[in-house]
């Protein structure tokens, strides 16, 4: 069992909430959670690299998550040879 900081009653309600949700609601929740995680991750990269412009921080985030090949292709499209 994985340790949790969520009170058991709250965890039980959350599980019920997920079980009772329709497929559309589950997809919407998943999309929302994914968007939140991506936004938090992008903010963390930008905050850890304050010397970068917003575009450079985004390209670094892309590099970290999708690889150097894609990031390099996007840099070339921007005319950035770094």
N, C-alpha and C positions, 0 to 999 in steps of 0.2 A: 504494500500500500504506500502511496506517495504522501508524504506529510503535507498538510494543508493549513493555511492560516485562516481559512473560511470556516465560520461556525457551522457545525453539522446541520442545524436547522435551515440555515441559509443555503447550504450546499444541496440539501434535499429539495428545497423549493426551486433552485436553479435547474436541477435535473428534471423535475416535473415540468418546468417551463419549457425546456428543450424538447421533452418527449411530446408535449401537447401541441407544439408548433406545427404548422403546415409546412410542406416542402418549400413553398415560396418564402415563408417567414424564416426558415432555417437558412436558405440561400441568402436572403437579405441580411441576416445577422452575420453570416460568414463574410459577406462582402464588406460589411461595416467594420468588423473586427480586423479584416485584412487591410483595409484603408487606414485604420487607426495605427496598426503596426508599421505600415510603410511610412506614414507621416512621422511617427516617433523615430524610426530608424533614420530617415532623411534629416530630421532635426539633430539627431545625435552626431551624424557625420559633419553637418555644418558647424555645430558648436565645438566639435573637436578640432576643426580646421578653420578658425576664424579668418585666416589670411586668404581664403579662397572666395571668389565671387560666388553668387548663388548658382550660376551655370556650372562653374568648376566643381562646386560641392555636389551638384546633381550628377555630373560625370563621374566623380569619385564614387558616389553611391552606386551608380550603374556598374562601374568596374568591380566593386566589392560583391555585388549581388548577381551580376550577369556575366562577368568576365572582362578581361582586358580587350579581347577582340572586338566586342560590341562597343565598348567605350572608345577604343581607337577609331573605329569607323565613324562614330558620332563626332569625335574631335575633328576628324578630317572634313566632315560636312560643315563644321563651324569654321574651318580654316585654321584650326589650332594644331600646330605640329608638336606640341609637348607630350 
